Amino acid sequence: MQKFDYEVYTGNDLGAVYSPKMTRFKVWAPEAESVKLNLYKQGEGDNLIEQHVMKKSVNGTYVFEKQGDCNGIYYTYTVVNHGEEQEAVDPYTRSAGVNGQRGMVIDLAKTNPQGFELDEYRNPEQIVDAVIYEGSVRDFTMDESSGVFHNGKFLGLTEANTTNHFGEATALDYISGLGVTHVQILPAFDFETVDEKNQKAQYNWGYDPDNYNVPEGSYAVSPYDGTVRIQEMKQMVLALHSRGIGVIMDVVFNHTYRRDDSNLQKIVPGYYYRSDETGYTDGSGCGNEVASDRPMVQKLIVDP
Protein backbone atom coordinates (compact mmCIF):
# COMPACT_ATOMS: atom_id res chain seq x y z
CA MET A 1 0.00 0.00 0.00
CA GLN A 2 3.02 2.33 0.21
CA LYS A 3 2.60 3.39 -3.40
CA PHE A 4 -0.67 5.06 -2.45
CA ASP A 5 1.26 7.41 -0.18
CA TYR A 6 2.31 9.26 -3.33
CA GLU A 7 -1.26 9.62 -4.52
CA VAL A 8 -2.98 10.95 -1.41
CA TYR A 9 -5.54 13.59 -2.36
CA THR A 10 -5.81 16.50 0.06
CA GLY A 11 -8.56 18.55 -1.59
CA ASN A 12 -11.97 19.00 0.02
CA ASP A 13 -14.06 18.39 -3.11
CA LEU A 14 -14.46 14.61 -3.36
CA GLY A 15 -17.96 13.44 -4.17
CA ALA A 16 -20.60 15.42 -6.05
CA VAL A 17 -19.99 19.13 -5.43
CA TYR A 18 -23.22 20.84 -6.43
CA SER A 19 -24.01 24.28 -7.79
CA PRO A 20 -27.10 25.30 -9.80
CA LYS A 21 -24.99 25.73 -12.94
CA MET A 22 -22.66 22.74 -12.66
CA THR A 23 -21.91 19.67 -10.55
CA ARG A 24 -18.34 18.40 -10.29
CA PHE A 25 -18.01 14.66 -9.66
CA LYS A 26 -14.67 13.56 -8.24
CA VAL A 27 -13.68 10.12 -6.97
CA TRP A 28 -10.34 8.81 -5.67
CA ALA A 29 -9.50 5.62 -7.59
CA PRO A 30 -5.69 5.52 -8.02
CA GLU A 31 -5.46 1.97 -9.45
CA ALA A 32 -8.42 2.23 -11.81
CA GLU A 33 -7.88 1.76 -15.51
CA SER A 34 -11.04 3.75 -16.21
CA VAL A 35 -14.01 5.29 -14.41
CA LYS A 36 -17.41 6.16 -15.87
CA LEU A 37 -20.13 8.31 -14.32
CA ASN A 38 -23.66 6.91 -14.57
CA LEU A 39 -26.57 9.33 -14.16
CA TYR A 40 -30.02 7.96 -13.31
CA LYS A 41 -33.48 9.45 -13.06
CA GLN A 42 -34.40 7.39 -10.00
CA GLY A 43 -32.68 5.61 -7.14
CA GLU A 44 -33.48 2.16 -8.53
CA GLY A 45 -34.64 0.53 -11.73
CA ASP A 46 -33.79 0.76 -15.43
CA ASN A 47 -33.69 4.53 -15.92
CA LEU A 48 -30.16 5.44 -16.98
CA ILE A 49 -30.10 9.00 -18.34
CA GLU A 50 -26.54 9.13 -19.64
CA GLN A 51 -23.00 7.86 -19.04
CA HIS A 52 -19.76 9.85 -19.15
CA VAL A 53 -16.10 8.84 -19.22
CA MET A 54 -14.33 10.56 -16.32
CA LYS A 55 -10.93 12.16 -16.83
CA LYS A 56 -7.95 11.05 -14.77
CA SER A 57 -6.71 13.98 -12.74
CA VAL A 58 -4.23 14.66 -9.91
CA ASN A 59 -3.31 12.28 -7.09
CA GLY A 60 -5.33 9.31 -8.28
CA THR A 61 -8.62 11.14 -8.77
CA TYR A 62 -11.08 10.97 -11.67
CA VAL A 63 -13.23 14.01 -12.52
CA PHE A 64 -16.24 14.93 -14.62
CA GLU A 65 -18.09 18.24 -14.70
CA LYS A 66 -21.75 18.05 -15.62
CA GLN A 67 -23.25 21.35 -16.77
CA GLY A 68 -26.73 22.38 -15.66
CA ASP A 69 -28.74 21.87 -12.50
CA CYS A 70 -28.31 18.24 -11.40
CA ASN A 71 -30.17 18.51 -8.10
CA GLY A 72 -32.14 15.31 -7.52
CA ILE A 73 -30.27 13.20 -10.07
CA TYR A 74 -28.98 9.82 -8.87
CA TYR A 75 -25.54 8.52 -9.80
CA THR A 76 -22.98 5.73 -9.52
CA TYR A 77 -19.46 5.07 -10.79
CA THR A 78 -18.45 2.17 -13.03
CA VAL A 79 -14.85 1.42 -12.08
CA VAL A 80 -12.45 -0.92 -13.87
CA ASN A 81 -9.68 -2.33 -11.66
CA HIS A 82 -7.34 -5.06 -12.96
CA GLY A 83 -9.69 -5.67 -15.87
CA GLU A 84 -12.76 -6.16 -13.65
CA GLU A 85 -15.69 -3.75 -14.10
CA GLN A 86 -17.91 -2.98 -11.12
CA GLU A 87 -20.58 -0.38 -10.37
CA ALA A 88 -20.23 1.40 -7.03
CA VAL A 89 -21.85 4.13 -4.97
CA ASP A 90 -19.72 7.19 -4.21
CA PRO A 91 -18.33 6.89 -0.63
CA TYR A 92 -18.78 10.67 -0.30
CA THR A 93 -22.41 10.83 -1.37
CA ARG A 94 -24.66 12.78 1.03
CA SER A 95 -27.85 10.96 0.14
CA ALA A 96 -29.10 8.00 -1.85
CA GLY A 97 -32.04 6.25 -3.38
CA VAL A 98 -33.92 3.44 -1.71
CA ASN A 99 -31.65 0.92 0.04
CA GLY A 100 -28.57 2.98 -0.84
CA GLN A 101 -28.21 1.54 -4.33
CA ARG A 102 -27.34 4.90 -5.95
CA GLY A 103 -25.93 8.16 -4.66
CA MET A 104 -27.79 11.41 -5.15
CA VAL A 105 -26.76 14.90 -6.20
CA ILE A 106 -28.35 17.26 -3.72
CA ASP A 107 -28.70 20.95 -2.99
CA LEU A 108 -28.35 20.76 0.78
CA ALA A 109 -29.77 24.27 1.25
CA LYS A 110 -33.10 23.00 -0.05
CA THR A 111 -33.23 20.32 2.66
CA ASN A 112 -33.27 22.83 5.51
CA PRO A 113 -36.58 22.82 7.45
CA GLN A 114 -38.11 26.14 8.45
CA GLY A 115 -36.00 27.82 11.13
CA PHE A 116 -32.94 25.62 10.59
CA GLU A 117 -30.69 28.53 9.62
CA LEU A 118 -31.70 30.34 12.81
CA ASP A 119 -30.78 27.44 15.10
CA GLU A 120 -28.52 28.83 17.84
CA TYR A 121 -27.98 25.74 20.00
CA ARG A 122 -24.69 25.83 21.92
CA ASN A 123 -23.03 23.04 23.92
CA PRO A 124 -22.38 23.58 27.65
CA GLU A 125 -19.25 25.62 28.32
CA GLN A 126 -17.78 22.75 30.34
CA ILE A 127 -18.02 19.40 28.57
CA VAL A 128 -18.00 17.62 31.95
CA ASP A 129 -21.45 19.12 32.52
CA ALA A 130 -22.90 17.00 29.72
CA VAL A 131 -25.57 14.48 30.73
CA ILE A 132 -26.01 12.06 27.82
CA TYR A 133 -28.98 9.80 27.09
CA GLU A 134 -28.57 7.17 24.37
CA GLY A 135 -31.30 5.75 22.21
CA SER A 136 -32.33 4.45 18.79
CA VAL A 137 -34.50 6.51 16.45
CA ARG A 138 -36.64 3.44 15.84
CA ASP A 139 -36.88 2.34 19.47
CA PHE A 140 -37.88 5.78 20.76
CA THR A 141 -41.28 5.67 19.06
CA MET A 142 -41.80 2.39 17.18
CA ASP A 143 -44.35 0.91 19.56
CA GLU A 144 -47.88 2.13 18.90
CA SER A 145 -48.34 2.75 22.64
CA SER A 146 -45.97 5.72 22.28
CA GLY A 147 -48.87 7.80 21.02
CA VAL A 148 -46.70 9.04 18.14
CA PHE A 149 -48.01 9.30 14.59
CA HIS A 150 -44.66 8.75 12.82
CA ASN A 151 -43.69 5.53 14.57
CA GLY A 152 -40.01 4.65 14.27
CA LYS A 153 -39.17 7.69 12.14
CA PHE A 154 -37.00 10.80 12.47
CA LEU A 155 -40.26 12.76 12.65
CA GLY A 156 -41.38 10.69 15.62
CA LEU A 157 -38.90 12.65 17.71
CA THR A 158 -40.32 15.98 16.58
CA GLU A 159 -43.84 15.36 17.88
CA ALA A 160 -44.88 17.12 21.10
CA ASN A 161 -47.64 16.41 23.64
CA THR A 162 -47.58 12.65 23.07
CA THR A 163 -48.47 10.19 25.84
CA ASN A 164 -48.88 6.47 26.36
CA HIS A 165 -52.11 4.84 27.57
CA PHE A 166 -51.15 5.68 31.17
CA GLY A 167 -51.03 9.37 30.27
CA GLU A 168 -47.26 9.49 30.70
CA ALA A 169 -45.12 11.68 28.42
CA THR A 170 -43.40 9.90 25.54
CA ALA A 171 -40.85 10.67 22.80
CA LEU A 172 -39.70 14.32 22.72
CA ASP A 173 -41.58 15.34 25.88
CA TYR A 174 -40.23 12.34 27.77
CA ILE A 175 -36.64 13.12 26.84
CA SER A 176 -37.12 16.78 27.75
CA GLY A 177 -38.29 15.76 31.21
CA LEU A 178 -35.19 13.72 31.98
CA GLY A 179 -32.94 16.71 32.54
CA VAL A 180 -30.32 15.50 30.06
CA THR A 181 -28.18 17.89 28.03
CA HIS A 182 -27.59 15.58 25.05
CA VAL A 183 -29.11 12.65 23.20
CA GLN A 184 -26.72 10.23 21.52
CA ILE A 185 -28.51 8.80 18.52
CA LEU A 186 -27.54 5.21 17.85
CA PRO A 187 -26.31 4.78 14.24
CA ALA A 188 -28.77 6.43 11.88
CA PHE A 189 -26.76 6.18 8.67
CA ASP A 190 -27.70 3.76 5.85
CA PHE A 191 -28.00 0.24 7.24
CA GLU A 192 -27.27 -2.76 5.03
CA THR A 193 -29.63 -5.34 6.53
CA VAL A 194 -32.83 -3.29 6.84
CA ASP A 195 -35.04 -3.15 3.74
CA GLU A 196 -36.04 0.51 3.53
CA LYS A 197 -39.19 -0.47 1.66
CA ASN A 198 -40.44 -2.48 4.62
CA GLN A 199 -39.06 -1.18 7.92
CA LYS A 200 -41.02 -3.56 10.14
CA ALA A 201 -39.66 -6.69 8.46
CA GLN A 202 -36.13 -6.42 9.92
CA TYR A 203 -34.49 -4.94 12.99
CA ASN A 204 -30.98 -3.58 13.46
CA TRP A 205 -29.45 -0.91 15.67
CA GLY A 206 -27.40 0.28 12.74
CA TYR A 207 -24.05 -1.35 13.40
CA ASP A 208 -24.09 -2.72 9.85
CA PRO A 209 -23.04 0.38 7.84
CA ASP A 210 -23.30 0.57 4.07
CA ASN A 211 -23.03 4.27 3.10
CA TYR A 212 -21.43 6.23 5.94
CA ASN A 213 -22.74 9.71 5.08
CA VAL A 214 -26.34 8.89 4.09
CA PRO A 215 -29.22 9.04 6.62
CA GLU A 216 -31.06 5.74 6.98
CA GLY A 217 -34.03 5.62 4.63
CA SER A 218 -36.24 3.42 6.82
CA TYR A 219 -36.34 6.30 9.31
CA ALA A 220 -37.78 8.62 6.63
CA VAL A 221 -41.42 8.93 5.62
CA SER A 222 -40.30 8.19 2.04
CA PRO A 223 -37.12 6.15 1.43
CA TYR A 224 -37.34 6.73 -2.33
CA ASP A 225 -36.53 10.45 -2.40
CA GLY A 226 -33.04 11.17 -1.07
CA THR A 227 -34.06 14.71 -0.12
CA VAL A 228 -36.64 13.54 2.41
CA ARG A 229 -34.29 11.56 4.66
CA ILE A 230 -31.96 14.55 5.08
CA GLN A 231 -34.73 17.05 5.67
CA GLU A 232 -36.44 14.89 8.27
CA MET A 233 -33.18 14.14 10.12
CA LYS A 234 -32.61 17.91 10.28
CA GLN A 235 -36.14 18.35 11.65
CA MET A 236 -35.31 15.85 14.41
CA VAL A 237 -32.12 17.71 15.31
CA LEU A 238 -33.92 21.06 15.28
CA ALA A 239 -36.71 19.74 17.52
CA LEU A 240 -34.22 18.48 20.11
CA HIS A 241 -32.22 21.70 19.93
CA SER A 242 -35.42 23.67 20.54
CA ARG A 243 -35.65 21.90 23.91
CA GLY A 244 -32.02 22.75 24.72
CA ILE A 245 -30.84 19.21 23.99
CA GLY A 246 -27.71 18.59 21.92
CA VAL A 247 -27.46 15.73 19.44
CA ILE A 248 -24.55 13.30 19.19
CA MET A 249 -24.40 11.09 16.12
CA ASP A 250 -22.96 7.59 16.49
CA VAL A 251 -21.19 6.56 13.26
CA VAL A 252 -19.64 3.10 12.92
CA PHE A 253 -16.36 3.93 11.23
CA ASN A 254 -14.38 0.91 12.44
CA HIS A 255 -15.98 -1.58 10.05
CA THR A 256 -18.54 -2.01 7.28
CA TYR A 257 -21.16 -4.70 6.86
CA ARG A 258 -19.57 -6.01 3.65
CA ARG A 259 -15.99 -6.11 2.40
CA ASP A 260 -15.44 -7.91 -0.90
CA ASP A 261 -18.42 -6.34 -2.62
CA SER A 262 -18.51 -3.09 -0.63
CA ASN A 263 -18.37 0.21 -2.48
CA LEU A 264 -14.97 0.97 -0.92
CA GLN A 265 -13.51 -2.33 -2.13
CA LYS A 266 -14.94 -1.92 -5.62
CA ILE A 267 -13.36 1.51 -6.06
CA VAL A 268 -9.91 0.87 -4.50
CA PRO A 269 -9.44 -2.89 -3.92
CA GLY A 270 -7.50 -3.74 -0.77
CA TYR A 271 -6.98 -0.18 0.43
CA TYR A 272 -9.79 0.63 2.84
CA TYR A 273 -9.58 -2.62 4.86
CA ARG A 274 -6.74 -3.52 7.22
CA SER A 275 -4.63 -6.57 6.41
CA ASP A 276 -1.36 -8.24 7.35
CA GLU A 277 0.73 -11.13 6.06
CA THR A 278 -2.07 -13.56 6.95
CA GLY A 279 -4.77 -11.66 5.07
CA TYR A 280 -7.55 -9.35 6.18
CA THR A 281 -7.64 -8.71 9.93
CA ASP A 282 -10.54 -8.51 12.37
CA GLY A 283 -9.56 -5.94 14.97
CA SER A 284 -13.10 -4.57 15.06
CA GLY A 285 -14.49 -7.93 16.19
CA CYS A 286 -17.14 -7.54 13.50
CA GLY A 287 -15.13 -8.40 10.40
CA ASN A 288 -14.27 -6.03 7.54
CA GLU A 289 -11.98 -3.90 9.68
CA VAL A 290 -11.46 -0.42 8.25
CA ALA A 291 -7.79 0.61 7.95
CA SER A 292 -8.05 3.92 9.79
CA ASP A 293 -4.24 4.29 9.83
CA ARG A 294 -4.22 5.02 6.08
CA PRO A 295 -4.44 8.65 4.93
CA MET A 296 -7.41 8.36 2.57
CA VAL A 297 -9.38 6.32 5.11
CA GLN A 298 -8.73 8.99 7.71
CA LYS A 299 -9.84 11.57 5.18
CA LEU A 300 -13.13 9.75 4.57
CA ILE A 301 -13.79 9.72 8.31
CA VAL A 302 -12.77 13.31 9.02
CA ASP A 303 -14.02 15.16 5.92
CA PRO A 304 -17.37 16.96 6.38
Secondary structure, 3 states (H helix, E strand, C coil): CHHHHHHCCCCCCCEEEECCCEEEEEEECCCCCEEEEEEECCCCCCCEEEEEECEECHHHEEEEEEECCCCCCEEEEEEEECCEEEEECCCCCCEECHHHCCEECCCHHHHCCCCHHHCCCCCCCCHHHCCEEEECHHHHHCCHHHCCCCCCCHHHHHCCCCECCCCCECHHHHHHCCCCCEEEECCCECECCCCCCCHHHCCCCCCCECCCCCECHHHCCCCCCHHHHHHHHHHHHHHHHHCCCEEEECCCCCECCCCCCCHHHHHCCCCCECEECCEECCCCCCCCEECCCCHHHHHHHHCC
